[in-house]
Structures are given as structure tokens and as C-alpha cells.
Amino acid sequence: MSEQQPSSPPQPPPEAAPVGPYQYYQHLRDQQPVAQLEADGPYQVARHADVMTVLRDHTTFSSDVSLRPAEERAAPSMLFSDPPVHHRLRKLVSYAFKPGHIEAQRDLIHARCEELMSKMITQREVELVEALAAPLPVVVIATMLGVEEGDIRQFKHWSDTIFSNIGDILFAEPSAEVVQAGTELDAYFLERIEELRRQPVDHVLGRLVETETEDGKLSDEELLSFCRLLLIAGNETTTGLITAAVRIFHEFPWTFARLQQEPNLIRPFIEECLRFYSPFSATVRRTTCDTELAGVAIPKGALMLPLIASANRDERVFENADEFVIERDPNPHVAFGFGIHNCLGAHLARLEGEIAVASMLSHLRSIRFAQGEAPEPGQLGGPSSLRVVLEAA
Ligand code: HEM
């Protein structure tokens, strides 16, 4: 802790106005809370209550959004399936994401974070995504899936390629680059799966290989589907949480000073970061029948975009929604979704966020964007690069 701390906790400046996409979200919430902005386009859902309605009602708003014919689809993943398939898939891995199991990884995550941080603080100006925000979650998921240390860089490359083209994968023709990344990833994991069948190891993939279901053991395709999902769902989002925390430190430097004085506020700080700059800014559903939302008639088969980042700034639910309130309580944000698809990795993401922030607080006196850095907030998963200037403690 610094010696020249003020006796009263640092406080936020009084007024705040929405910037970037948040201004647009406010317009939608006030003027067009459920709207199809282009003919044949998706219906954007901007208010908290309506986003909750869509996420809660998985019978009307299906997660099986792809229109590809069944024969062209890979094995279903829980994120893009409905019950009963969804429940079956989620049950198979949910043990690994329970709070106790995740808490048991605290020391490992802490050690990985310290390794990255000790390299990072040798420089004054660093690219944060490359130095910390991307490698930390990749290493954690890679370890859960039994990826060897030497293969992690390659694993991250596949993850980046697939995630940055997620829209095309679902709705259009995936590019040659994505197809290649997917093929290489599959080949890599098929080898690991074969090894695990010969010699079992106790990690998430090892356990899945051993799992007996009523239909017997999981097929190669089902196992690959889990690997792809964890890779896609868990990496960029957590990277986005870490860059969101640093964006807050840059925009509201009082938060850094306040957390150094009161580290017990790190948890609510992370929750407020998730609300304020939601890394998973929107998700997608498809209607299974003609329906109605907030008075707007929506036909069967329509694509819906629940705007999570907008719901989390809804002034109907959050007092002073455009202010960053470090100890906001209650904080009913939907950054991890809601309903049956609520984020399976939420405990893990929170733990990684807390450890990364605690590490910055203990090693640094300040962290801010480098001159000229002005990445737009609100991008899915956060910026792909962010240069920051560090002042070591
Ligand atoms: C800050 C980081 C994260 C955020 C903001 C986030 C956000 C979300 C959201 C909003 C959903 C629901 C999507 C929907 O309803 O369509 C979701 C689902 C999911 N997330 Fe996360 N996530 C994060 C980190 C992680 C991590 C670290 C993992 C695992 C390693 C993970 C695994 C999953 C899985 C498997 C699902 C699908 C659950 C289901 O369909 O039942 N997430 N996440």
C-alpha cells in the first residue's frame, strides 16, 4: 500500500454521461426497446426486463440458432442447444465448474498470473492483451483440458482465430483460415483423447473421456465439441474482463487508489466491471413460434439479439447506471447471462478477474492507457490489443 494515502477513501467525480455504444443503447432503451432495425435483420432487445424474459424463456427463444441442415452440423454444443440435449451436455461437465472445484485452482491461477506479471512489470509500456489478459485465461483452460505447456501458444492461436469469426461460423461460410484452425485443433485433441484412453489422467478432458452415459462413452465428435466450446466461451470473455478492469483504472483512477486501501472491495469491483463494460455484450436466440415482446409482434424463426451490455446500463434497474459505483449492492447484472444457459464458467472468470486485479494492485502504483490508445468500449470480448503504461510499485 502507498504511504501517501488520503485518510478518506477516494471518491468518483459527481457526473457521468454515456459514451460510445452506450449512448446508442440508451437511445434504444428509450425509443426502440425491441426493434428490428433492418428488414430481415435481428430484433435487438435493449431493456433489462426484456433481456431477462428472452433468456428465461428457452421454449420460445431457442439457442439452436443455426440454420445449417442437420447433416452439415458438428456435434451439438450446450451453448447452442435446447433441452433435453442441453441439460445432458451441461450435466457432464458442470462438476468441474462448481465453486469448490474452481477455488481449488486458486494457487495455480495465482502462480500463472504472478509469472506473467513479473515479466510485464520489467517494461514501462506493454501490450496488456498479449502480456496478461489473453494468456492467463488460455493457460487456465488449457491446463483444465490437459494441453501441454509447449502447445499453449498454438492453442491460443486456434482459439483467437475461431472466436474472431464466430458470426461466420454460425451463420455464413467459415473462412479457409477458420476451417484450418478448426481442423488443426480437432487433430490435436483427437491425439490427446487417444492418449487419455490408453492412460487416464484426472483433468476435465480426462474425466470426460472416462465418463459413462446411458448411451455409453462419449464419441470423439462429442468430446471435441466440449473442447471447442470451452475454448470459445472462456477465453476472449475473460480477456475482456481483465481489459475492462484496466479501462476502469484508466478512466477512473480513484478506483485503483480505493482498492489499494480496501482490497475487500475487489469482488464488488469485479461485479461492477462486468456490469459497466460487459465482455459478452450480446447473445443470440431464435423464436420457435410467433410471439410478442414488449408489445412488438415477432414472427416464428426470427433472430433475437438480447443486448446484455445495454441491459446492464438500464436506468430502470440500476440507479445512476452510467456511474461506476465500486460497492454497488445489489448488482443484478446479466453479464453472465440468465436462465438455463447462464455462464458455466462464471466462478472461474470471477476468480481469474480477482487474481489479476489483486496482482496489479500489489505490483503497480498505477496503470493507464498509453498515449493515443482509445479502443472503443463494448466490443464482444474487449479490444484485441491495448497498450498501457505501468508505474511499478
Ligand atoms: C468474464 C468472463 C465471461 C463472461 C462475461 C461470460 C459470459 C457468458 C454468457 C453471457 C453466457 C450465456 C450465453 C447465452 O445465454 O447465450 C455464457 C455461457 C457459457 N460460458 Fe461464459 N463467460 C465468461 C467466462 C467463461 C469461462 C471462463 C468459461 C469456461 C471455461 C465459460 C464457459 C461458458 C459455457 C460452457 C457457457 C454455456 C453454458 C450453457 O449453455 O449452459 N465462460 N457465458
Residues whose N, C-alpha, C, O or C-beta is under 5 A from the ligand:
A	BS01	HEM	M78 L79 R90 L230 A233 G234 T237 T238 L241 P279 F280 T283 V284 V334 A335 F336 G337 I340 H341 N342 C343 L344 G345 L348 A349
